[in-house]
Every structure is written in C-alpha cells, then in structure tokens.
Amino acid sequence: MTPSLPADDEHRSGQSDAPPSPPVPTEIPLPLDPRRLAKFFAFVIPLIVIFGAAANYAVYNLAPDPDHPVADVLKRFDLGHEPSIPALYSATVMLMISGVLLFFGHFDRSDGGRHRRGWLLLAALFLCLGIDEVVMFHEMANAALERLHLDGPFYFSWILPGAIFAATIGLLSLRFLWSLHAVTRRLMVLSGMVFLSGALGMEFIAGLIFSAAENEEAAISSVSHVLIQAVEEGLEMAGMAMFLCALVNHARLVGLVISVRDNSSCRSAETT
C-alpha cells in the first residue's frame, strides 16, 4: 500500500520547476496612410508657397532695401532664399524619402531581394538632393558655367548638366521601375515628371525673364519672376510629396509594416 501525500504536498509536487516565460514586448504598428499623408501635404505645401511668394515680393518691392533688417527676417520665409523655412522643408522631405528608400533596401523582400540595389541607389540620390538643397552645389555649377555666356532659356546654365543628370538617372532606373508594382511605378514616374517640370521647366522660363530684363535686380523684383518661382517651388514640393506617398503606398501593397516596440509591459513585469 502506497502512502498518500498530504494535500499541500500534492499541490506542491504538481507545480512545474520551469522558470516563468519572460514577458513579450508589444509591437505597435505605425498608422502610415498614404491618403492622410497626401492631405497633410495638400495643406502644408500651399501655405509654404503662398507665404514664400509674398515674402519674396515684399523683400524686393516693399522693404526699404533688400538688406534692411525687416527684409532679412522676410528672407527666412522667401522661396528664393537659402537658408529659409521653404529650403528646410524641402531638405527634410528629401531626407525622409532617402530614409524610407533605405528602409526598403534593407527590408523589402517581396521580390526576393532583387530590388535592393535600386532602392539603395535612389536613397543615395535623394540624400544628395537633400544636401544640395542646403549646401547649393548646383549654384556652384551655375557659377562655373557662366563663362559660356549662355542666354535665353539657358540663362541659368546649371540646367544643362542637371538635365543630363536627370536623364541618366532615368535610364539607369528603367529596369528597376518596370519591375515594381504597376501602381508604384506610375506614381513614381508621375512624381518625377512633376518635380522636373518645376526644377528644370520653370527654370527655362525664369531664364527668359532674366534675359529680357534690364538687370538681375529688375528681374528678381518683377511680378512674373515671383509667380514663376512660386510655381517652380510648388511643383518641386508636390513632386516630392507624391513620391513619398507612392513609397508609403508601396509598403502597404507589399505588406511591409513599420512598428514601434513597447517595452513598458516588460518593465512592469520585472518590478512586480
């Protein structure tokens, strides 16, 4: 006859000697919605363009002098001045795009990793564009090409190497773009066309304005230049916004989810 254990001993003998499993951090997905992002840009971009154009006109037409202290304050909102809030905005969006592209280069495996080089190439491109927006390397190229004494639509001679560079990037990206989802491909191509119509197309028209004016001061202060500059910057900002929305929509299409890890539950479990 086997001896029976007391009730407490029976309960203790039934307990497992294995340590309790550690608490698992909570993954909180970020609500990245391309439509909400598009609405945000549709609100912010017109504000920046309108106030920037008004500041540009005030600096050269209403202020006592472009170097007046009041004009110096207005230049911080001027679309044509750097450094300024519009330039900071554009550089920030370009660097955000570069970061998202870098994220795709590391984590997008919807194609077996074949797109990695294309994503990283575009990430490097937008990184350079963001830096150029602040450092203005293209202005240095324009100063170097002034010795060619070009006129008319090529008054701003940097657009020549700029157009060649854009065409080269487009040709190198054809195979990559064709392999993407059709929606992503259309949005990216459309955004590039909108951006270049501002960066290069409006610069052609600005060159005609400067060529026809008596001097640069008269061209800068003209209403036509203020309007062309507003259209140029607006198209560039719209193109960048469309490209970023296309990337966010691409993440949704391929099932990529960006999440934040919440460790608060782990810390609370450790303290109890």
C-alpha positions as CSV (number, residue, x, y, z in Angstrom):
1,M,0.0,0.0,0.0
2,T,1.5,3.3,-1.1
3,P,1.4,6.2,1.3
4,S,-0.7,9.1,0.4
5,L,0.7,12.7,0.4
6,P,-0.9,15.5,2.2
7,A,-3.0,17.9,0.2
8,D,-0.4,20.7,0.3
9,D,2.4,18.3,-0.7
10,E,0.3,17.1,-3.6
11,H,-0.2,20.7,-4.8
12,R,3.5,21.5,-4.5
13,S,4.5,18.3,-6.3
14,G,2.2,19.2,-9.2
15,Q,4.0,22.5,-9.8
16,S,6.5,22.8,-12.6
17,D,10.1,23.6,-11.8
18,A,10.4,25.5,-15.2
19,P,11.0,29.3,-14.9
20,P,8.2,31.6,-16.0
21,S,8.4,32.7,-19.6
22,P,9.6,36.3,-20.0
23,P,7.1,38.9,-21.0
24,V,6.9,39.6,-24.7
25,P,7.2,43.3,-25.8
26,T,4.1,44.7,-27.6
27,E,4.5,45.6,-31.2
28,I,2.5,48.8,-32.1
29,P,2.2,49.3,-35.9
30,L,2.5,52.9,-37.1
31,P,-0.6,54.0,-39.0
32,L,1.0,55.1,-42.3
33,D,-1.8,56.0,-44.6
34,P,-0.9,57.5,-48.0
35,R,-4.2,59.3,-48.2
36,R,-3.7,61.1,-44.9
37,L,-0.2,61.9,-45.9
38,A,-1.4,63.4,-49.1
39,K,-4.0,65.5,-47.3
40,F,-1.2,66.8,-45.0
41,F,0.9,67.8,-48.0
42,A,-2.1,69.4,-49.7
43,F,-2.5,71.6,-46.7
44,V,1.2,72.4,-45.9
45,I,2.6,73.0,-49.4
46,P,0.2,75.8,-50.5
47,L,0.9,77.6,-47.2
48,I,4.6,77.5,-47.7
49,V,4.3,78.6,-51.4
50,I,1.9,81.4,-50.7
51,F,3.7,82.9,-47.7
52,G,7.1,82.3,-49.5
53,A,6.0,84.1,-52.6
54,A,4.5,87.0,-50.6
55,A,7.8,87.3,-48.6
56,N,9.8,87.2,-51.9
57,Y,7.7,90.1,-53.3
58,A,8.0,92.1,-50.0
59,V,11.8,91.7,-49.8
60,Y,12.4,93.3,-53.3
61,N,9.4,95.6,-53.6
62,L,8.1,96.7,-50.2
63,A,11.1,96.7,-47.9
64,P,13.2,99.9,-48.0
65,D,16.2,97.8,-49.1
66,P,16.9,94.1,-49.7
67,D,19.5,94.3,-46.9
68,H,17.2,96.0,-44.5
69,P,16.7,94.2,-41.1
70,V,13.0,93.7,-41.9
71,A,14.0,92.2,-45.3
72,D,16.4,89.9,-43.5
73,V,13.6,88.5,-41.5
74,L,11.3,88.1,-44.5
75,K,14.1,86.2,-46.3
76,R,13.7,83.4,-43.9
77,F,10.3,82.7,-45.5
78,D,11.4,83.6,-49.0
79,L,11.1,80.8,-51.6
80,G,14.2,82.1,-53.4
81,H,16.4,82.5,-50.4
82,E,18.6,79.9,-48.7
83,P,18.7,79.3,-45.8
84,S,15.0,79.6,-45.3
85,I,12.0,77.7,-44.0
86,P,11.0,76.5,-47.5
87,A,14.5,75.2,-48.1
88,L,14.5,73.5,-44.7
89,Y,11.1,71.9,-45.5
90,S,12.3,70.6,-48.9
91,A,15.6,69.2,-47.5
92,T,13.6,67.5,-44.7
93,V,11.2,65.8,-47.1
94,M,14.1,64.7,-49.3
95,L,16.0,63.2,-46.4
96,M,12.7,61.5,-45.2
97,I,12.4,59.9,-48.7
98,S,16.0,58.8,-48.5
99,G,15.3,57.1,-45.2
100,V,12.3,55.3,-46.5
101,L,14.2,54.1,-49.6
102,L,17.0,52.9,-47.3
103,F,14.4,51.0,-45.3
104,F,13.1,49.3,-48.4
105,G,16.6,48.4,-49.4
106,H,17.1,46.5,-46.2
107,F,13.6,45.1,-45.5
108,D,11.7,44.8,-48.8
109,R,11.9,41.1,-49.7
110,S,8.8,41.0,-51.8
111,D,10.9,40.4,-54.9
112,G,13.5,38.1,-53.3
113,G,15.9,41.0,-52.7
114,R,16.4,41.8,-56.4
115,H,15.3,45.4,-55.9
116,R,17.9,46.1,-53.2
117,R,20.3,47.9,-55.5
118,G,17.6,50.1,-57.0
119,W,16.3,51.2,-53.6
120,L,19.7,52.0,-52.3
121,L,20.6,53.9,-55.5
122,L,17.5,56.1,-55.1
123,A,18.3,56.5,-51.4
124,A,21.7,57.9,-52.2
125,L,20.2,60.2,-54.9
126,F,17.7,61.8,-52.5
127,L,20.4,62.1,-49.8
128,C,22.5,64.1,-52.3
129,L,19.5,66.2,-53.3
130,G,18.7,66.9,-49.6
131,I,22.2,68.0,-49.0
132,D,22.3,70.1,-52.2
133,E,19.1,71.9,-51.1
134,V,21.0,73.3,-48.1
135,V,24.6,73.4,-49.5
136,M,23.6,74.5,-53.0
137,F,26.1,72.6,-55.1
138,H,24.1,73.3,-58.2
139,E,24.7,77.0,-57.7
140,M,28.4,76.4,-57.8
141,A,28.0,74.6,-61.1
142,N,26.0,77.5,-62.4
143,A,28.8,79.9,-61.4
144,A,31.4,77.7,-63.2
145,L,29.3,77.5,-66.4
146,E,28.7,81.3,-66.6
147,R,31.9,81.5,-68.7
148,L,29.9,80.0,-71.5
149,H,27.8,83.2,-71.6
150,L,24.6,81.4,-72.4
151,D,21.4,83.4,-72.7
152,G,17.7,82.9,-73.1
153,P,16.2,79.8,-71.6
154,F,19.8,78.6,-70.7
155,Y,20.5,81.8,-68.6
156,F,20.8,79.5,-65.6
157,S,23.3,77.2,-67.2
158,W,23.2,74.6,-64.4
159,I,20.1,73.1,-66.0
160,L,22.3,71.7,-68.8
161,P,24.2,69.3,-66.5
162,G,21.0,69.0,-64.5
163,A,19.0,67.7,-67.4
164,I,21.8,65.3,-68.4
165,F,22.0,64.0,-64.8
166,A,18.2,63.5,-64.6
167,A,18.1,61.7,-68.0
168,T,21.0,59.4,-66.9
169,I,19.2,58.5,-63.6
170,G,16.0,57.9,-65.5
171,L,17.7,55.5,-67.9
172,L,19.5,53.7,-65.1
173,S,16.2,53.3,-63.2
174,L,14.1,52.0,-66.1
175,R,14.6,48.3,-65.4
176,F,14.1,48.8,-61.7
177,L,10.9,50.9,-62.2
178,W,9.5,48.4,-64.7
179,S,9.9,45.6,-62.1
180,L,7.9,47.4,-59.5
181,H,4.2,47.2,-58.8
182,A,2.2,49.0,-61.6
183,V,0.7,51.5,-59.2
184,T,4.0,52.3,-57.6
185,R,5.7,52.6,-61.0
186,R,3.0,55.0,-62.3
187,L,3.1,57.2,-59.1
188,M,6.9,57.4,-59.1
189,V,7.2,58.3,-62.8
190,L,4.4,60.9,-62.4
191,S,6.1,62.4,-59.3
192,G,9.4,62.6,-61.2
193,M,7.7,64.4,-64.1
194,V,6.1,66.9,-61.8
195,F,9.3,67.6,-59.9
196,L,11.4,68.1,-63.1
197,S,8.7,70.3,-64.7
198,G,9.4,72.6,-61.8
199,A,13.1,72.2,-61.3
200,L,14.0,72.4,-65.0
201,G,10.9,73.6,-66.9
202,M,10.2,76.6,-64.8
203,E,13.9,77.4,-64.7
204,F,13.8,77.7,-68.5
205,I,11.1,80.3,-68.2
206,A,12.9,82.1,-65.4
207,G,15.9,82.3,-67.8
208,L,13.8,84.0,-70.4
209,I,12.6,86.5,-67.8
210,F,16.2,87.3,-66.7
211,S,17.4,87.6,-70.3
212,A,14.7,90.1,-71.1
213,A,15.2,92.3,-68.0
214,E,17.5,95.3,-67.8
215,N,19.4,93.7,-65.0
216,E,19.2,90.9,-62.4
217,E,17.7,93.2,-59.8
218,A,14.8,94.2,-62.1
219,A,14.2,90.5,-63.0
220,I,14.2,89.4,-59.3
221,S,11.8,92.1,-58.3
222,S,9.3,91.5,-61.2
223,V,5.9,90.0,-60.5
224,S,6.4,87.5,-63.3
225,H,9.5,86.1,-61.6
226,V,7.7,85.9,-58.3
227,L,4.9,83.9,-59.9
228,I,7.3,81.6,-61.9
229,Q,9.3,80.9,-58.8
230,A,6.2,80.1,-56.8
231,V,5.1,77.6,-59.5
232,E,8.6,76.1,-59.6
233,E,8.9,75.5,-55.9
234,G,5.3,74.3,-55.7
235,L,5.8,71.7,-58.4
236,E,9.1,70.6,-56.8
237,M,7.3,70.2,-53.4
238,A,4.3,68.5,-55.0
239,G,6.6,66.0,-56.8
240,M,8.4,65.1,-53.6
241,A,5.1,64.7,-51.8
242,M,3.8,62.4,-54.5
243,F,7.0,60.3,-54.4
244,L,6.8,59.9,-50.6
245,C,3.1,59.0,-50.8
246,A,4.0,56.4,-53.5
247,L,6.6,54.8,-51.2
248,V,4.1,54.7,-48.3
249,N,1.5,53.1,-50.6
250,H,4.1,50.6,-51.9
251,A,4.8,49.5,-48.3
252,R,1.0,48.8,-48.0
253,L,1.0,46.9,-51.3
254,V,3.8,44.6,-50.4
255,G,2.7,44.1,-46.8
256,L,5.6,46.0,-45.1
257,V,4.5,47.3,-41.6
258,I,6.6,49.7,-39.6
259,S,6.0,49.2,-35.9
260,V,7.3,50.5,-32.6
261,R,8.2,48.1,-29.8
262,D,6.6,48.9,-26.5
263,N,8.7,47.5,-23.6
264,S,6.5,49.0,-20.8
265,S,4.8,45.7,-20.1
266,C,8.2,44.1,-19.7
267,R,9.4,46.7,-17.2
268,S,6.2,46.5,-15.2
269,A,6.5,42.7,-15.0
270,E,10.1,43.0,-13.8
271,T,9.1,45.3,-11.0
272,T,6.4,43.1,-9.7
